[in-house]
């Protein structure tokens, strides 16, 4: 292990507890040695010590990525043996990128304005963030479980705007976000639950297939429109009531990365999106003393049934509700699987009361 350059800490657990045995274990590149029987608390303590030692090991002084080399001590950079002269800020940026080579890197641009008109404060802004080597959650064709994998390029951009004002004992405001989150690279991923997969398009619906992601396809779980309204009124000097409304537009389901899924009523039963929703929340505050407040909150006042996201997946049930993995007749010798949309339910109505101490 050490010969291969692996410096992972090694704790040897052994029934051999003689001095010679412990010495041999430590000389064989063991970082610690614990003989049986032992207390679990001692084992845990020794693991924690090894972890601290690993965290405090010396940091690399030379970074290499391909033929690019950076020496942190001499502040010299070369590529293919030719030296590159960099300004201090350029050197620090390159040092950071080489230290985190292979990790997701985000390039962000933000522009904004804010101001005040009469009793109202306003702000607006534009943002754009591009990711190289992003992370994508996909379903495994072999196991059926999901996992994360690297993806080429993605982009999230949009605008944000808001306003808030105070008029007498009333305060109110609004905030709006438009978010355009899209894939910017071509990719092929598992799409067995998507009606637009290659197998379904070739006349074999319900069987294993893949989908093609194209640049410009919208990312799942990212609604385009988000609106929040809020208002409050100070009924007395000690009693305040406020209400807010959160409205979220629909978003594509995971598994519908190509944005083309449509239910057919036989093999594919669910929609390829999670519907939009709006939730109303109500709150109140009553000041008992200068340093003590009584608080109350009701979330989802109208007990609206809504979903925060959706995912396409196989459905192992027949029309009568019986569990049958493959209830449909064979297509070209293969028994298709029925697929549907699974939704993540939002929180139902709930209420709480509490106190707040101010010192």
C-alpha positions as CSV (number, residue, x, y, z in Angstrom):
1,X,0.0,0.0,0.0
2,X,2.8,2.4,0.9
3,X,4.8,1.4,-2.1
4,X,1.9,2.5,-4.3
5,X,1.9,6.0,-2.7
6,X,-1.2,5.4,-0.6
7,X,-0.8,7.3,2.7
8,X,-4.1,6.3,4.2
9,X,-3.6,5.8,8.0
10,X,-3.4,2.1,9.0
11,X,-4.5,0.9,12.5
12,X,-3.6,-2.8,13.1
13,X,-6.0,-4.8,15.2
14,X,-4.5,-8.1,16.2
15,X,-4.7,-10.9,18.8
16,X,-0.9,-10.9,18.9
17,X,0.0,-8.5,21.7
18,X,3.7,-9.3,22.5
19,X,6.3,-6.5,22.1
20,X,7.9,-8.2,19.1
21,X,4.5,-8.4,17.4
22,X,3.7,-4.8,17.9
23,X,7.1,-3.7,16.7
24,X,6.7,-5.8,13.5
25,X,3.3,-4.3,12.8
26,X,4.5,-0.7,13.2
27,X,7.6,-1.4,11.1
28,X,5.4,-2.8,8.4
29,X,4.0,0.8,7.9
30,X,1.3,0.6,10.5
31,X,0.5,3.9,12.1
32,X,-0.9,2.4,15.3
33,X,-1.3,-1.1,16.8
34,X,-4.0,-2.3,19.2
35,X,-4.0,-5.8,20.7
36,X,-7.2,-7.7,21.5
37,X,-9.1,-7.6,23.8
38,X,-9.7,-3.8,23.7
39,X,-12.3,-1.4,24.8
40,X,-14.3,0.2,22.0
41,X,-13.8,3.6,23.5
42,X,-10.0,3.2,23.2
43,X,-10.4,2.1,19.5
44,X,-12.5,5.2,18.8
45,X,-10.0,7.4,20.5
46,X,-7.1,6.0,18.5
47,X,-9.1,6.4,15.2
48,X,-9.7,10.1,16.1
49,X,-6.0,10.6,16.8
50,X,-5.1,9.1,13.4
51,X,-7.6,11.4,11.7
52,X,-6.1,14.5,13.4
53,X,-2.6,13.4,12.3
54,X,-3.8,13.0,8.7
55,X,-5.6,16.4,8.7
56,X,-2.4,18.1,9.9
57,X,0.0,16.6,7.3
58,X,2.2,18.9,5.3
59,X,0.5,20.4,2.3
60,X,2.0,19.9,-1.2
61,X,4.4,22.5,-2.4
62,X,4.3,21.6,-6.1
63,X,1.1,21.1,-8.0
64,X,1.1,19.3,-11.4
65,X,-1.7,19.0,-13.8
66,X,-0.7,17.5,-17.1
67,X,2.4,19.3,-18.3
68,X,1.5,22.4,-16.2
69,X,3.6,22.7,-13.0
70,X,3.3,25.3,-10.2
71,X,5.8,25.7,-7.3
72,X,4.2,27.4,-4.3
73,X,7.5,28.1,-2.6
74,X,9.4,29.7,-5.5
75,X,6.2,31.2,-7.1
76,X,7.2,29.8,-10.5
77,X,4.9,28.3,-13.1
78,X,6.0,26.3,-16.2
79,X,4.3,24.4,-18.9
80,X,6.1,21.9,-21.0
81,X,9.3,23.1,-19.4
82,X,8.8,26.7,-20.5
83,X,8.4,29.3,-17.6
84,X,5.2,31.4,-17.5
85,X,5.3,34.8,-15.8
86,X,2.1,35.6,-13.8
87,X,1.0,38.5,-11.7
88,X,0.3,37.7,-8.0
89,X,-3.4,37.6,-8.4
90,X,-3.1,35.3,-11.5
91,X,-0.8,33.1,-9.6
92,X,-3.2,32.7,-6.7
93,X,-6.1,31.9,-9.0
94,X,-4.1,29.3,-10.9
95,X,-2.9,27.8,-7.6
96,X,-6.5,27.4,-6.4
97,X,-7.6,25.8,-9.6
98,X,-4.7,23.3,-9.7
99,X,-5.2,22.5,-6.0
100,X,-8.9,21.6,-6.7
101,X,-8.3,20.1,-10.2
102,X,-11.1,17.8,-11.2
103,X,-13.7,19.4,-8.9
104,X,-16.7,21.4,-10.0
105,X,-15.7,25.0,-10.9
106,X,-18.4,27.7,-11.1
107,X,-17.9,31.0,-13.0
108,X,-20.3,33.6,-11.7
109,X,-21.4,37.0,-13.0
110,X,-23.7,39.2,-10.9
111,X,-25.0,42.7,-11.7
112,X,-27.4,44.6,-9.5
113,X,-29.1,47.9,-8.7
114,X,-30.9,49.1,-5.6
115,X,-32.6,52.3,-4.5
116,X,-35.3,54.0,-2.6
117,X,-38.4,55.8,-3.9
118,X,-40.5,57.6,-1.2
119,X,-41.2,54.9,1.5
120,X,-40.3,52.0,-0.7
121,X,-36.9,50.2,-1.1
122,X,-36.3,48.4,-4.4
123,X,-33.6,46.2,-5.9
124,X,-33.0,44.3,-9.1
125,X,-30.2,42.1,-10.4
126,X,-29.0,39.7,-13.1
127,X,-27.0,36.6,-12.3
128,X,-25.3,34.0,-14.4
129,X,-23.3,30.9,-13.2
130,X,-21.7,28.4,-15.4
131,X,-20.4,25.0,-14.1
132,X,-17.7,22.9,-15.7
133,X,-17.7,19.2,-14.7
134,X,-21.0,19.5,-12.8
135,X,-22.7,16.8,-10.9
136,X,-25.8,14.9,-12.3
137,X,-28.0,12.4,-10.5
138,X,-28.9,9.5,-12.8
139,X,-30.5,6.0,-12.4
140,X,-28.4,2.9,-12.9
141,X,-29.5,0.5,-15.6
142,X,-28.0,-2.4,-13.7
143,X,-29.1,-1.9,-10.1
144,X,-32.1,0.5,-10.5
145,X,-30.6,2.8,-7.8
146,X,-29.5,6.3,-8.4
147,X,-26.0,7.7,-8.2
148,X,-24.1,10.9,-8.9
149,X,-21.9,11.3,-12.0
150,X,-20.0,14.1,-13.6
151,X,-21.6,16.1,-16.3
152,X,-20.0,18.4,-18.8
153,X,-21.4,22.0,-18.6
154,X,-24.5,23.5,-17.0
155,X,-25.7,27.1,-16.7
156,X,-28.0,28.9,-14.3
157,X,-29.0,32.4,-15.1
158,X,-31.8,34.8,-14.4
159,X,-33.1,37.9,-12.8
160,X,-34.1,38.8,-9.2
161,X,-36.2,41.8,-8.2
162,X,-38.0,43.0,-5.1
163,X,-39.6,45.8,-3.3
164,X,-40.6,46.5,0.3
165,X,-42.3,49.5,1.9
166,X,-43.7,50.8,5.2
167,X,-46.8,52.9,5.4
168,X,-48.0,53.8,8.8
169,X,-48.5,50.6,10.7
170,X,-48.5,48.4,7.6
171,X,-45.5,46.9,5.9
172,X,-45.6,44.9,2.6
173,X,-43.4,43.8,-0.2
174,X,-42.8,41.3,-3.0
175,X,-39.9,39.4,-4.5
176,X,-39.6,37.6,-7.8
177,X,-37.0,35.3,-9.3
178,X,-36.7,34.1,-12.9
179,X,-34.3,31.1,-13.2
180,X,-33.2,29.5,-16.4
181,X,-31.2,26.4,-15.5
182,X,-30.1,24.4,-18.5
183,X,-27.7,21.8,-19.6
184,X,-25.0,23.1,-22.0
185,X,-23.4,19.8,-23.1
186,X,-24.6,16.7,-24.9
187,X,-25.0,13.6,-22.9
188,X,-26.6,10.1,-23.0
189,X,-28.1,8.9,-19.7
190,X,-30.5,6.1,-18.6
191,X,-34.1,7.0,-19.5
192,X,-36.0,3.7,-19.1
193,X,-38.9,5.5,-17.5
194,X,-39.0,8.3,-20.1
195,X,-41.5,7.8,-23.0
196,X,-39.0,9.4,-25.4
197,X,-36.1,6.9,-24.8
198,X,-34.5,5.3,-27.8
199,X,-36.2,1.9,-27.2
200,X,-39.7,3.4,-27.0
201,X,-39.0,5.4,-30.2
202,X,-38.0,2.2,-31.9
203,X,-41.3,0.5,-31.0
204,X,-40.3,-1.2,-27.8
205,X,-41.9,0.9,-25.0
206,X,-41.5,-0.1,-21.4
207,X,-38.1,-1.7,-22.0
208,X,-34.7,-0.4,-21.1
209,X,-33.6,2.7,-23.0
210,X,-31.5,5.8,-23.0
211,X,-32.3,9.5,-23.6
212,X,-30.2,12.2,-25.2
213,X,-29.6,15.4,-23.4
214,X,-29.1,18.4,-25.7
215,X,-27.7,21.9,-24.9
216,X,-30.6,24.1,-23.8
217,X,-32.6,21.3,-22.1
218,X,-33.9,22.5,-18.8
219,X,-32.6,20.8,-15.6
220,X,-35.0,18.9,-13.3
221,X,-36.1,20.2,-9.9
222,X,-35.5,23.8,-10.9
223,X,-38.7,25.9,-11.3
224,X,-38.5,28.9,-13.6
225,X,-40.6,31.3,-11.7
226,X,-40.6,32.0,-7.9
227,X,-42.8,34.7,-6.4
228,X,-43.1,35.8,-2.7
229,X,-45.6,38.3,-1.3
230,X,-45.7,39.4,2.3
231,X,-47.6,41.9,4.4
232,X,-47.7,42.8,8.1
233,X,-49.8,45.1,10.2
234,X,-49.1,46.4,13.7
235,X,-52.6,46.1,15.3
236,X,-51.4,47.6,18.6
237,X,-48.0,48.7,19.8
238,X,-47.5,45.2,21.2
239,X,-49.4,43.0,18.7
240,X,-48.4,42.3,15.1
241,X,-49.8,40.0,12.5
242,X,-48.2,39.1,9.2
243,X,-49.0,36.9,6.2
244,X,-46.9,35.7,3.3
245,X,-47.6,33.8,0.0
246,X,-45.0,31.7,-1.8
247,X,-45.8,30.7,-5.4
248,X,-43.6,28.3,-7.3
249,X,-44.0,27.3,-11.0
250,X,-43.8,23.8,-12.3
251,X,-40.5,22.0,-12.8
252,X,-39.3,19.0,-14.8
253,X,-39.2,15.6,-13.1
254,X,-35.9,13.8,-12.6
255,X,-35.7,11.3,-15.4
256,X,-37.1,13.8,-17.9
257,X,-33.8,15.6,-18.5
258,X,-34.5,15.8,-22.2
259,X,-37.9,17.5,-21.5
260,X,-39.7,15.2,-23.9
261,X,-41.6,12.7,-21.7
262,X,-45.3,12.4,-22.3
263,X,-47.6,9.7,-20.8
264,X,-49.3,7.3,-23.1
265,X,-51.7,5.7,-20.6
266,X,-50.3,2.2,-21.0
267,X,-46.6,2.0,-20.5
268,X,-45.9,5.5,-19.2
269,X,-48.6,6.8,-16.8
270,X,-47.4,9.9,-15.2
271,X,-46.6,13.5,-16.3
272,X,-43.0,14.6,-16.8
273,X,-43.3,17.6,-14.5
274,X,-44.2,18.5,-11.0
275,X,-47.1,21.0,-11.0
276,X,-46.7,24.5,-9.6
277,X,-48.2,25.6,-6.3
278,X,-48.8,28.4,-3.9
279,X,-48.8,28.3,-0.1
280,X,-50.1,30.8,2.4
281,X,-48.5,31.2,5.9
282,X,-49.8,33.3,8.8
283,X,-47.8,34.6,11.8
284,X,-48.3,36.7,14.9
285,X,-46.1,38.3,17.6
286,X,-47.2,39.7,20.9
287,X,-44.7,41.5,23.2
288,X,-45.3,40.6,26.8
289,X,-42.5,42.7,28.2
290,X,-39.6,44.6,26.9
291,X,-37.5,41.5,26.6
292,X,-40.1,38.7,26.1
293,X,-42.3,38.0,23.0
294,X,-44.9,35.3,22.4
295,X,-44.8,33.9,18.8
296,X,-47.3,32.0,16.8
297,X,-47.1,30.6,13.2
298,X,-49.4,28.6,10.9
299,X,-47.8,27.3,7.8
300,X,-49.9,26.2,4.7
301,X,-53.0,27.8,6.2
302,X,-55.4,26.3,3.7
303,X,-53.7,22.8,3.9
304,X,-53.0,22.8,0.2
305,X,-51.8,19.5,-1.2
306,X,-48.7,20.2,-3.3
307,X,-45.4,18.6,-4.4
308,X,-41.9,19.9,-4.2
309,X,-40.5,17.6,-6.9
310,X,-41.0,14.5,-9.0
311,X,-39.1,11.5,-10.4
312,X,-39.9,9.1,-13.2
313,X,-39.6,5.4,-12.2
314,X,-40.9,1.8,-12.7
315,X,-44.2,0.9,-11.3
316,X,-44.8,-2.7,-10.2
317,X,-48.6,-2.7,-10.0
318,X,-51.4,-3.7,-12.3
319,X,-54.6,-1.7,-12.9
320,X,-56.3,-3.6,-10.0
321,X,-53.6,-2.7,-7.6
322,X,-51.9,-6.1,-7.4
323,X,-48.1,-6.3,-7.4
324,X,-47.0,-7.6,-10.7
325,X,-43.5,-6.6,-11.9
326,X,-44.4,-7.0,-15.6
327,X,-48.2,-6.9,-16.1
328,X,-48.2,-6.2,-19.8
329,X,-47.9,-8.6,-22.7
330,X,-44.5,-9.2,-24.4
331,X,-43.2,-6.9,-27.1
332,X,-40.7,-8.7,-29.4
333,X,-40.1,-11.3,-26.8
334,X,-39.5,-8.8,-23.9
335,X,-42.0,-8.1,-21.2
336,X,-42.2,-4.4,-20.7
337,X,-42.3,-2.6,-17.3
338,X,-45.0,0.0,-16.5
339,X,-43.6,3.4,-15.5
340,X,-45.1,6.3,-13.6
341,X,-44.2,9.6,-11.8
342,X,-43.4,9.6,-8.1
343,X,-44.0,12.9,-6.3
344,X,-42.3,14.3,-3.2
345,X,-45.2,15.7,-1.1
346,X,-45.0,19.1,0.5
347,X,-45.6,19.8,4.2
348,X,-49.3,19.9,5.3
349,X,-50.8,22.5,7.6
350,X,-48.9,22.9,10.8
351,X,-48.8,25.3,13.6
352,X,-46.5,26.2,16.5
353,X,-46.1,28.7,19.3
354,X,-43.0,29.8,21.1
355,X,-41.3,32.6,23.0
356,X,-38.4,34.9,22.2
357,X,-36.1,36.4,24.8
358,X,-34.2,39.5,23.9
359,X,-31.2,40.5,26.0
